[in-house]
Amino acid sequence: MAENKKELTVSKDFAGERIDKIISKIDDSLSRSRIQKLVSEGKLLVNGSVVTSNSYKCAEGDRLTLYIPAVSEINISAENIPLKIIYEDEDIIIIDKPKGMVVHPAPGHYSDTLVNALMYHCKDSLSGINGELRPGIVHRIDMNTTGLLVICKNDKAHVTLAEKLSTHDITRKYYCIVNGHFKENEGTVDKEIGRHPVDRKKMAVNVKNGRRAVTHYRVIYSFDAPYSLIECTLETGRTHQIRVHMASIGHSLLGDDIYGSKKQPYKTEGQVLHAAVLGFIHPTSGNYIEFSSHLPEYFIEIIRKICSSKEEYDHVLRLITEKNII
């Protein structure tokens, strides 16, 4: 496999710092984890000698040579699947994902995914982080969750937005319908989330090796029936975070037969959850940009079915229209 060679000379400003930190500052197209992996694999020379320790401290004038293997192609077929593109430029694409679409190919879903569609739409203009062509995916939403996703078209954008995610500097607001009514109109769930100790396909709160997860919620409307429409703002982004957190406080999402009841009263095709707002600092311009997506038709139809009367339904529609989420 062909390798790209990058040569750098350590300046006075970087003398005495760790080698992985220096490289990440000089070349922001490489993630810190990617650099560390390359160094440990012997891909770095310092003044002509191999260095495999990421804690190696550089001196002023050190000549660094980093060999970066070409991005390996993965066997994902490009498919001409229509995409609802909210925004696109040379760095990013904002997609409004429909219900039922898997984001990335996985066992059981090797085609008809968002990535298959992106491969067709973007051709070669997608990020290749960590040495593998993972077409631009910085964050994911579940197959049955609808709404906004940002896709990166180059490595610099990918590294920048991944860092923003890790430092909780991306705005993400979701709307969902949950079981039950709340005593308080707003609150925060601050519980670690990790892999379920028994069912490895599920996540759980307060488990060994869990990672901190924070979800802020606010009640938009309490139905006459035992359901509530709520807004969730993510401070962190763990797998199934909203679903797990809300279930942990006794308010599982309507339609979620994994973290809620196996018997669901409505045919929702999974949890009623919509990623409605996505905002972040643009990786090139440095300006804050924000996008929004209205509640999809299926979501509105579920609201209609839940409402006990036409008067209640009209009231809810007025409410969410005023909040600009319909």
Short mmCIF file of the C-alpha atoms (twelve columns), coordinates in Angstrom:
data_MODEL
# 
_entry.id   MODEL 
# 
loop_
_atom_site.group_PDB 
_atom_site.id 
_atom_site.type_symbol 
_atom_site.label_atom_id 
_atom_site.label_alt_id 
_atom_site.label_comp_id 
_atom_site.label_asym_id 
_atom_site.label_seq_id 
_atom_site.Cartn_x 
_atom_site.Cartn_y 
_atom_site.Cartn_z 
_atom_site.pdbx_PDB_model_num 
ATOM 1   C CA . MET A 1   0.000   0.000  0.000  1 
ATOM 2   C CA . ALA A 2   1.358   3.427  -0.928 1 
ATOM 3   C CA . GLU A 3   2.260   5.796  1.892  1 
ATOM 4   C CA . ASN A 4   2.178   9.561  2.095  1 
ATOM 5   C CA . LYS A 5   5.257   11.147 3.644  1 
ATOM 6   C CA . LYS A 6   5.042   14.299 5.740  1 
ATOM 7   C CA . GLU A 7   8.165   16.067 6.952  1 
ATOM 8   C CA . LEU A 8   8.126   18.605 9.764  1 
ATOM 9   C CA . THR A 9   10.770  20.541 11.674 1 
ATOM 10  C CA . VAL A 10  10.109  21.321 15.325 1 
ATOM 11  C CA . SER A 11  10.113  25.045 16.033 1 
ATOM 12  C CA . LYS A 12  11.091  26.755 19.265 1 
ATOM 13  C CA . ASP A 13  7.400   27.140 20.176 1 
ATOM 14  C CA . PHE A 14  6.887   23.360 20.270 1 
ATOM 15  C CA . ALA A 15  10.170  22.293 21.884 1 
ATOM 16  C CA . GLY A 16  9.691   20.114 24.970 1 
ATOM 17  C CA . GLU A 17  6.180   18.962 24.099 1 
ATOM 18  C CA . ARG A 18  4.992   15.391 23.448 1 
ATOM 19  C CA . ILE A 19  5.480   14.265 19.887 1 
ATOM 20  C CA . ASP A 20  1.824   13.360 19.259 1 
ATOM 21  C CA . LYS A 21  0.728   16.776 20.531 1 
ATOM 22  C CA . ILE A 22  3.224   18.555 18.275 1 
ATOM 23  C CA . ILE A 23  2.083   16.716 15.151 1 
ATOM 24  C CA . SER A 24  -1.582  17.389 15.912 1 
ATOM 25  C CA . LYS A 25  -0.849  21.110 16.185 1 
ATOM 26  C CA . ILE A 26  1.186   21.254 12.998 1 
ATOM 27  C CA . ASP A 27  -1.201  19.124 10.923 1 
ATOM 28  C CA . ASP A 28  -4.839  19.488 11.978 1 
ATOM 29  C CA . SER A 29  -6.067  17.006 9.356  1 
ATOM 30  C CA . LEU A 30  -4.951  14.114 11.583 1 
ATOM 31  C CA . SER A 31  -6.821  13.172 14.749 1 
ATOM 32  C CA . ARG A 32  -4.790  12.710 17.935 1 
ATOM 33  C CA . SER A 33  -5.758  9.039  18.134 1 
ATOM 34  C CA . ARG A 34  -4.697  8.517  14.515 1 
ATOM 35  C CA . ILE A 35  -1.303  10.078 15.188 1 
ATOM 36  C CA . GLN A 36  -0.781  7.945  18.287 1 
ATOM 37  C CA . LYS A 37  -1.586  4.799  16.323 1 
ATOM 38  C CA . LEU A 38  0.860   5.699  13.556 1 
ATOM 39  C CA . VAL A 39  3.630   6.433  16.064 1 
ATOM 40  C CA . SER A 40  3.090   3.166  17.933 1 
ATOM 41  C CA . GLU A 41  3.228   1.309  14.599 1 
ATOM 42  C CA . GLY A 42  6.686   2.728  13.864 1 
ATOM 43  C CA . LYS A 43  5.584   5.164  11.187 1 
ATOM 44  C CA . LEU A 44  7.521   8.099  12.697 1 
ATOM 45  C CA . LEU A 45  11.194  8.975  12.310 1 
ATOM 46  C CA . VAL A 46  12.914  11.614 14.432 1 
ATOM 47  C CA . ASN A 47  16.187  12.716 12.857 1 
ATOM 48  C CA . GLY A 48  16.175  9.486  10.844 1 
ATOM 49  C CA . SER A 49  15.516  7.100  13.747 1 
ATOM 50  C CA . VAL A 50  12.233  5.328  14.505 1 
ATOM 51  C CA . VAL A 51  10.362  6.573  17.578 1 
ATOM 52  C CA . THR A 52  7.411   4.558  18.861 1 
ATOM 53  C CA . SER A 53  6.660   6.387  22.111 1 
ATOM 54  C CA . ASN A 54  3.979   9.061  21.944 1 
ATOM 55  C CA . SER A 55  5.368   10.628 25.118 1 
ATOM 56  C CA . TYR A 56  8.710   11.358 23.414 1 
ATOM 57  C CA . LYS A 57  9.645   15.016 23.982 1 
ATOM 58  C CA . CYS A 58  10.974  16.892 20.964 1 
ATOM 59  C CA . ALA A 59  13.775  19.431 20.850 1 
ATOM 60  C CA . GLU A 60  13.954  22.528 18.695 1 
ATOM 61  C CA . GLY A 61  15.209  21.634 15.231 1 
ATOM 62  C CA . ASP A 62  14.212  17.953 15.367 1 
ATOM 63  C CA . ARG A 63  13.282  16.673 11.923 1 
ATOM 64  C CA . LEU A 64  10.119  14.577 11.948 1 
ATOM 65  C CA . THR A 65  9.135   12.248 9.126  1 
ATOM 66  C CA . LEU A 66  5.692   10.679 9.361  1 
ATOM 67  C CA . TYR A 67  4.573   7.951  6.949  1 
ATOM 68  C CA . ILE A 68  0.793   7.829  6.542  1 
ATOM 69  C CA . PRO A 69  -0.671  4.772  4.768  1 
ATOM 70  C CA . ALA A 70  -3.178  5.604  2.062  1 
ATOM 71  C CA . VAL A 71  -6.799  5.354  3.138  1 
ATOM 72  C CA . SER A 72  -7.973  1.796  2.599  1 
ATOM 73  C CA . GLU A 73  -11.097 1.347  0.552  1 
ATOM 74  C CA . ILE A 74  -13.930 -0.584 2.147  1 
ATOM 75  C CA . ASN A 75  -16.440 -2.627 0.256  1 
ATOM 76  C CA . ILE A 76  -19.436 -0.307 0.347  1 
ATOM 77  C CA . SER A 77  -21.513 0.021  -2.798 1 
ATOM 78  C CA . ALA A 78  -22.587 3.453  -3.963 1 
ATOM 79  C CA . GLU A 79  -26.368 3.507  -4.310 1 
ATOM 80  C CA . ASN A 80  -28.527 6.139  -5.961 1 
ATOM 81  C CA . ILE A 81  -30.763 6.715  -2.931 1 
ATOM 82  C CA . PRO A 82  -32.487 10.105 -2.659 1 
ATOM 83  C CA . LEU A 83  -31.198 12.274 0.194  1 
ATOM 84  C CA . LYS A 84  -32.884 15.236 1.818  1 
ATOM 85  C CA . ILE A 85  -29.965 17.667 1.885  1 
ATOM 86  C CA . ILE A 86  -30.503 20.704 4.100  1 
ATOM 87  C CA . TYR A 87  -27.113 22.301 3.422  1 
ATOM 88  C CA . GLU A 88  -23.878 21.476 1.605  1 
ATOM 89  C CA . ASP A 89  -20.512 23.127 1.005  1 
ATOM 90  C CA . GLU A 90  -16.936 21.938 0.410  1 
ATOM 91  C CA . ASP A 91  -16.554 20.753 4.016  1 
ATOM 92  C CA . ILE A 92  -19.878 19.423 5.278  1 
ATOM 93  C CA . ILE A 93  -23.331 18.155 4.334  1 
ATOM 94  C CA . ILE A 94  -26.391 18.379 6.584  1 
ATOM 95  C CA . ILE A 95  -28.814 15.502 6.000  1 
ATOM 96  C CA . ASP A 96  -32.399 15.150 7.249  1 
ATOM 97  C CA . LYS A 97  -32.573 11.372 7.721  1 
ATOM 98  C CA . PRO A 98  -35.885 9.556  7.252  1 
ATOM 99  C CA . LYS A 99  -37.258 6.889  9.575  1 
ATOM 100 C CA . GLY A 100 -36.014 3.371  8.896  1 
ATOM 101 C CA . MET A 101 -32.704 4.337  7.277  1 
ATOM 102 C CA . VAL A 102 -29.578 2.857  8.856  1 
ATOM 103 C CA . VAL A 103 -26.648 5.278  8.987  1 
ATOM 104 C CA . HIS A 104 -23.727 2.882  8.447  1 
ATOM 105 C CA . PRO A 105 -23.582 -0.625 6.915  1 
ATOM 106 C CA . ALA A 106 -23.577 -3.373 9.529  1 
ATOM 107 C CA . PRO A 107 -24.527 -7.055 9.710  1 
ATOM 108 C CA . GLY A 108 -28.057 -7.299 8.390  1 
ATOM 109 C CA . HIS A 109 -27.907 -3.864 6.749  1 
ATOM 110 C CA . TYR A 110 -25.251 -3.798 4.038  1 
ATOM 111 C CA . SER A 111 -27.298 -1.763 1.576  1 
ATOM 112 C CA . ASP A 112 -29.862 1.054  1.520  1 
ATOM 113 C CA . THR A 113 -27.946 2.907  4.243  1 
ATOM 114 C CA . LEU A 114 -27.084 6.590  4.493  1 
ATOM 115 C CA . VAL A 115 -23.449 5.755  3.753  1 
ATOM 116 C CA . ASN A 116 -24.401 3.910  0.562  1 
ATOM 117 C CA . ALA A 117 -26.281 7.020  -0.524 1 
ATOM 118 C CA . LEU A 118 -23.376 9.300  0.411  1 
ATOM 119 C CA . MET A 119 -20.946 7.180  -1.590 1 
ATOM 120 C CA . TYR A 120 -23.069 7.875  -4.668 1 
ATOM 121 C CA . HIS A 121 -23.703 11.546 -3.947 1 
ATOM 122 C CA . CYS A 122 -20.200 12.588 -2.859 1 
ATOM 123 C CA . LYS A 123 -18.055 10.190 -4.878 1 
ATOM 124 C CA . ASP A 124 -14.500 10.654 -3.534 1 
ATOM 125 C CA . SER A 125 -15.229 13.741 -1.424 1 
ATOM 126 C CA . LEU A 126 -15.599 12.129 1.996  1 
ATOM 127 C CA . SER A 127 -13.394 12.016 5.068  1 
ATOM 128 C CA . GLY A 128 -11.111 9.052  5.681  1 
ATOM 129 C CA . ILE A 129 -10.386 9.220  9.398  1 
ATOM 130 C CA . ASN A 130 -8.341  6.531  11.177 1 
ATOM 131 C CA . GLY A 131 -7.012  5.021  7.976  1 
ATOM 132 C CA . GLU A 132 -10.316 3.677  6.740  1 
ATOM 133 C CA . LEU A 133 -12.849 5.253  4.440  1 
ATOM 134 C CA . ARG A 134 -15.688 5.927  6.866  1 
ATOM 135 C CA . PRO A 135 -17.618 8.320  4.719  1 
ATOM 136 C CA . GLY A 136 -17.872 11.411 6.826  1 
ATOM 137 C CA . ILE A 137 -19.763 9.946  9.776  1 
ATOM 138 C CA . VAL A 138 -18.992 12.053 12.858 1 
ATOM 139 C CA . HIS A 139 -22.083 11.062 14.871 1 
ATOM 140 C CA . ARG A 140 -25.003 8.742  14.324 1 
ATOM 141 C CA . ILE A 141 -28.689 8.489  15.081 1 
ATOM 142 C CA . ASP A 142 -30.610 5.236  15.351 1 
ATOM 143 C CA . MET A 143 -32.333 3.636  12.383 1 
ATOM 144 C CA . ASN A 144 -35.804 4.608  13.625 1 
ATOM 145 C CA . THR A 145 -34.808 8.093  14.763 1 
ATOM 146 C CA . THR A 146 -35.440 10.827 12.217 1 
ATOM 147 C CA . GLY A 147 -33.718 14.150 11.701 1 
ATOM 148 C CA . LEU A 148 -30.450 15.990 11.316 1 
ATOM 149 C CA . LEU A 149 -26.935 14.638 10.848 1 
ATOM 150 C CA . VAL A 150 -23.730 16.391 9.802  1 
ATOM 151 C CA . ILE A 151 -21.471 14.580 7.331  1 
ATOM 152 C CA . CYS A 152 -17.825 15.616 6.793  1 
ATOM 153 C CA . LYS A 153 -16.298 15.776 3.316  1 
ATOM 154 C CA . ASN A 154 -12.649 16.039 4.388  1 
ATOM 155 C CA . ASP A 155 -10.440 14.999 7.291  1 
ATOM 156 C CA . LYS A 156 -9.896  18.499 8.656  1 
ATOM 157 C CA . ALA A 157 -13.639 19.059 9.040  1 
ATOM 158 C CA . HIS A 158 -14.019 15.607 10.572 1 
ATOM 159 C CA . VAL A 159 -11.302 16.165 13.179 1 
ATOM 160 C CA . THR A 160 -12.656 19.618 14.051 1 
ATOM 161 C CA . LEU A 161 -16.257 18.490 14.536 1 
ATOM 162 C CA . ALA A 162 -15.251 15.314 16.372 1 
ATOM 163 C CA . GLU A 163 -13.359 17.519 18.823 1 
ATOM 164 C CA . LYS A 164 -16.429 19.762 19.212 1 
ATOM 165 C CA . LEU A 165 -18.504 16.691 20.018 1 
ATOM 166 C CA . SER A 166 -16.007 15.488 22.622 1 
ATOM 167 C CA . THR A 167 -16.028 18.887 24.337 1 
ATOM 168 C CA . HIS A 168 -19.838 19.180 24.155 1 
ATOM 169 C CA . ASP A 169 -19.695 22.236 21.883 1 
ATOM 170 C CA . ILE A 170 -22.392 21.129 19.445 1 
ATOM 171 C CA . THR A 171 -26.061 22.063 19.885 1 
ATOM 172 C CA . ARG A 172 -28.370 19.051 19.561 1 
ATOM 173 C CA . LYS A 173 -32.070 19.199 20.383 1 
ATOM 174 C CA . TYR A 174 -34.501 16.331 19.983 1 
ATOM 175 C CA . TYR A 175 -38.268 16.023 20.309 1 
ATOM 176 C CA . CYS A 176 -39.907 12.839 21.479 1 
ATOM 177 C CA . ILE A 177 -43.104 11.430 22.943 1 
ATOM 178 C CA . VAL A 178 -42.625 9.562  26.201 1 
ATOM 179 C CA . ASN A 179 -44.819 7.531  28.487 1 
ATOM 180 C CA . GLY A 180 -46.363 9.226  31.506 1 
ATOM 181 C CA . HIS A 181 -46.629 12.736 32.900 1 
ATOM 182 C CA . PHE A 182 -43.936 14.684 34.756 1 
ATOM 183 C CA . LYS A 183 -44.150 16.270 38.202 1 
ATOM 184 C CA . GLU A 184 -41.729 18.998 37.082 1 
ATOM 185 C CA . ASN A 185 -41.748 20.714 33.701 1 
ATOM 186 C CA . GLU A 186 -37.998 20.396 33.225 1 
ATOM 187 C CA . GLY A 187 -35.034 18.514 34.590 1 
ATOM 188 C CA . THR A 188 -31.679 16.894 33.931 1 
ATOM 189 C CA . VAL A 189 -30.652 13.242 33.835 1 
ATOM 190 C CA . ASP A 190 -26.965 12.884 34.739 1 
ATOM 191 C CA . LYS A 191 -26.234 9.154  34.721 1 
ATOM 192 C CA . GLU A 192 -23.334 7.190  33.279 1 
ATOM 193 C CA . ILE A 193 -24.168 4.996  30.299 1 
ATOM 194 C CA . GLY A 194 -22.361 1.835  29.236 1 
ATOM 195 C CA . ARG A 195 -22.926 -1.537 27.665 1 
ATOM 196 C CA . HIS A 196 -25.620 -3.606 29.402 1 
ATOM 197 C CA . PRO A 197 -23.956 -6.286 31.589 1 
ATOM 198 C CA . VAL A 198 -26.207 -9.080 30.277 1 
ATOM 199 C CA . ASP A 199 -27.707 -7.988 26.943 1 
ATOM 200 C CA . ARG A 200 -24.739 -6.689 24.942 1 
ATOM 201 C CA . LYS A 201 -27.021 -5.189 22.295 1 
ATOM 202 C CA . LYS A 202 -28.418 -2.761 24.842 1 
ATOM 203 C CA . MET A 203 -27.049 0.116  26.873 1 
ATOM 204 C CA . ALA A 204 -27.718 0.763  30.556 1 
ATOM 205 C CA . VAL A 205 -27.168 3.421  33.224 1 
ATOM 206 C CA . ASN A 206 -24.729 3.261  36.128 1 
ATOM 207 C CA . VAL A 207 -22.878 0.181  34.908 1 
ATOM 208 C CA . LYS A 208 -19.219 -0.726 35.175 1 
ATOM 209 C CA . ASN A 209 -17.103 1.149  32.614 1 
ATOM 210 C CA . GLY A 210 -19.996 3.537  31.897 1 
ATOM 211 C CA . ARG A 211 -19.255 7.045  30.623 1 
ATOM 212 C CA . ARG A 212 -20.858 10.222 31.909 1 
ATOM 213 C CA . ALA A 213 -23.995 11.179 30.018 1 
ATOM 214 C CA . VAL A 214 -26.139 14.286 30.516 1 
ATOM 215 C CA . THR A 215 -29.589 14.922 29.039 1 
ATOM 216 C CA . HIS A 216 -31.625 18.065 29.755 1 
ATOM 217 C CA . TYR A 217 -35.363 17.740 29.163 1 
ATOM 218 C CA . ARG A 218 -38.330 20.113 29.045 1 
ATOM 219 C CA . VAL A 219 -42.022 19.274 28.792 1 
ATOM 220 C CA . ILE A 220 -43.680 20.825 25.751 1 
ATOM 221 C CA . TYR A 221 -47.130 19.350 26.341 1 
ATOM 222 C CA . SER A 222 -48.814 16.793 28.612 1 
ATOM 223 C CA . PHE A 223 -51.570 14.951 26.735 1 
ATOM 224 C CA . ASP A 224 -54.890 14.004 28.294 1 
ATOM 225 C CA . ALA A 225 -53.707 10.446 27.673 1 
ATOM 226 C CA . PRO A 226 -50.686 9.255  29.738 1 
ATOM 227 C CA . TYR A 227 -48.044 10.648 27.362 1 
ATOM 228 C CA . SER A 228 -45.879 13.768 27.148 1 
ATOM 229 C CA . LEU A 229 -44.230 15.616 24.282 1 
ATOM 230 C CA . ILE A 230 -40.792 16.722 25.433 1 
ATOM 231 C CA . GLU A 231 -37.663 18.455 24.173 1 
ATOM 232 C CA . CYS A 232 -34.302 16.875 25.007 1 
ATOM 233 C CA . THR A 233 -31.008 18.743 24.742 1 
ATOM 234 C CA . LEU A 234 -27.881 16.612 24.697 1 
ATOM 235 C CA . GLU A 235 -24.836 17.719 26.623 1 
ATOM 236 C CA . THR A 236 -23.074 14.453 25.745 1 
ATOM 237 C CA . GLY A 237 -23.686 11.952 22.953 1 
ATOM 238 C CA . ARG A 238 -23.705 8.348  24.135 1 
ATOM 239 C CA . THR A 239 -25.299 5.475  22.245 1 
ATOM 240 C CA . HIS A 240 -29.087 5.441  22.786 1 
ATOM 241 C CA . GLN A 241 -28.637 8.243  25.319 1 
ATOM 242 C CA . ILE A 242 -32.139 9.763  25.271 1 
ATOM 243 C CA . ARG A 243 -33.828 6.369  25.117 1 
ATOM 244 C CA . VAL A 244 -31.815 4.981  28.035 1 
ATOM 245 C CA . HIS A 245 -31.985 8.112  30.181 1 
ATOM 246 C CA . MET A 246 -35.726 8.630  29.826 1 
ATOM 247 C CA . ALA A 247 -36.427 4.945  30.508 1 
ATOM 248 C CA . SER A 248 -34.238 5.173  33.627 1 
ATOM 249 C CA . ILE A 249 -36.565 7.809  35.143 1 
ATOM 250 C CA . GLY A 250 -39.746 5.936  34.244 1 
ATOM 251 C CA . HIS A 251 -40.547 7.736  30.986 1 
ATOM 252 C CA . SER A 252 -39.572 5.373  28.165 1 
ATOM 253 C CA . LEU A 253 -40.102 6.630  24.641 1 
ATOM 254 C CA . LEU A 254 -43.327 5.736  22.901 1 
ATOM 255 C CA . GLY A 255 -42.619 2.954  20.399 1 
ATOM 256 C CA . ASP A 256 -39.360 1.885  22.036 1 
ATOM 257 C CA . ASP A 257 -39.757 -1.855 22.572 1 
ATOM 258 C CA . ILE A 258 -36.102 -2.219 23.583 1 
ATOM 259 C CA . TYR A 259 -36.037 0.073  26.612 1 
ATOM 260 C CA . GLY A 260 -39.804 0.196  27.128 1 
ATOM 261 C CA . SER A 261 -42.663 -2.286 26.902 1 
ATOM 262 C CA . LYS A 262 -42.675 -4.990 24.256 1 
ATOM 263 C CA . LYS A 263 -46.354 -4.229 23.741 1 
ATOM 264 C CA . GLN A 264 -46.787 -0.833 22.091 1 
ATOM 265 C CA . PRO A 265 -50.242 0.734  21.592 1 
ATOM 266 C CA . TYR A 266 -49.400 2.418  18.275 1 
ATOM 267 C CA . LYS A 267 -47.653 1.259  15.127 1 
ATOM 268 C CA . THR A 268 -44.740 3.676  15.323 1 
ATOM 269 C CA . GLU A 269 -42.010 1.522  13.727 1 
ATOM 270 C CA . GLY A 270 -39.706 2.184  16.648 1 
ATOM 271 C CA . GLN A 271 -39.199 5.077  19.050 1 
ATOM 272 C CA . VAL A 272 -40.904 8.407  18.352 1 
ATOM 273 C CA . LEU A 273 -37.760 10.543 18.357 1 
ATOM 274 C CA . HIS A 274 -36.696 13.371 16.050 1 
ATOM 275 C CA . ALA A 275 -33.348 15.214 15.855 1 
ATOM 276 C CA . ALA A 276 -34.709 18.711 15.272 1 
ATOM 277 C CA . VAL A 277 -31.873 21.180 15.874 1 
ATOM 278 C CA . LEU A 278 -28.157 20.918 15.061 1 
ATOM 279 C CA . GLY A 279 -25.705 23.785 15.530 1 
ATOM 280 C CA . PHE A 280 -21.918 24.159 15.614 1 
ATOM 281 C CA . ILE A 281 -18.942 26.310 14.678 1 
ATOM 282 C CA . HIS A 282 -18.193 25.777 10.978 1 
ATOM 283 C CA . PRO A 283 -14.787 24.036 10.656 1 
ATOM 284 C CA . THR A 284 -13.501 26.504 8.033  1 
ATOM 285 C CA . SER A 285 -15.354 29.799 8.413  1 
ATOM 286 C CA . GLY A 286 -15.355 29.789 12.202 1 
ATOM 287 C CA . ASN A 287 -18.933 31.063 12.222 1 
ATOM 288 C CA . TYR A 288 -21.703 29.449 14.252 1 
ATOM 289 C CA . ILE A 289 -24.325 27.829 12.031 1 
ATOM 290 C CA . GLU A 290 -27.563 26.172 13.078 1 
ATOM 291 C CA . PHE A 291 -30.098 24.040 11.236 1 
ATOM 292 C CA . SER A 292 -33.593 22.865 12.100 1 
ATOM 293 C CA . SER A 293 -35.943 20.148 10.907 1 
ATOM 294 C CA . HIS A 294 -39.716 20.150 11.428 1 
ATOM 295 C CA . LEU A 295 -41.476 17.154 12.939 1 
ATOM 296 C CA . PRO A 296 -42.033 14.506 10.249 1 
ATOM 297 C CA . GLU A 297 -45.517 13.479 9.119  1 
ATOM 298 C CA . TYR A 298 -45.514 10.184 11.036 1 
ATOM 299 C CA . PHE A 299 -44.791 12.094 14.269 1 
ATOM 300 C CA . ILE A 300 -47.733 14.443 13.678 1 
ATOM 301 C CA . GLU A 301 -49.979 11.473 12.899 1 
ATOM 302 C CA . ILE A 302 -49.040 9.828  16.218 1 
ATOM 303 C CA . ILE A 303 -49.930 13.072 17.997 1 
ATOM 304 C CA . ARG A 304 -53.320 13.009 16.268 1 
ATOM 305 C CA . LYS A 305 -53.957 9.448  17.447 1 
ATOM 306 C CA . ILE A 306 -52.946 10.228 21.018 1 
ATOM 307 C CA . CYS A 307 -55.173 13.289 21.346 1 
ATOM 308 C CA . SER A 308 -58.520 12.604 23.006 1 
ATOM 309 C CA . SER A 309 -60.402 15.146 20.879 1 
ATOM 310 C CA . LYS A 310 -60.102 17.377 17.852 1 
ATOM 311 C CA . GLU A 311 -59.876 20.339 20.230 1 
ATOM 312 C CA . GLU A 312 -56.829 18.874 21.954 1 
ATOM 313 C CA . TYR A 313 -55.223 18.003 18.612 1 
ATOM 314 C CA . ASP A 314 -55.763 21.541 17.294 1 
ATOM 315 C CA . HIS A 315 -54.327 22.940 20.516 1 
ATOM 316 C CA . VAL A 316 -51.161 20.816 20.225 1 
ATOM 317 C CA . LEU A 317 -50.736 21.793 16.568 1 
ATOM 318 C CA . ARG A 318 -50.973 25.476 17.480 1 
ATOM 319 C CA . LEU A 319 -48.470 24.970 20.257 1 
ATOM 320 C CA . ILE A 320 -45.829 23.271 18.136 1 
ATOM 321 C CA . THR A 321 -46.467 25.699 15.256 1 
ATOM 322 C CA . GLU A 322 -45.711 28.586 17.608 1 
ATOM 323 C CA . LYS A 323 -42.475 26.827 18.596 1 
ATOM 324 C CA . ASN A 324 -41.638 26.394 14.889 1 
ATOM 325 C CA . ILE A 325 -41.226 22.632 15.100 1 
ATOM 326 C CA . ILE A 326 -43.950 21.809 12.590 1 
# 
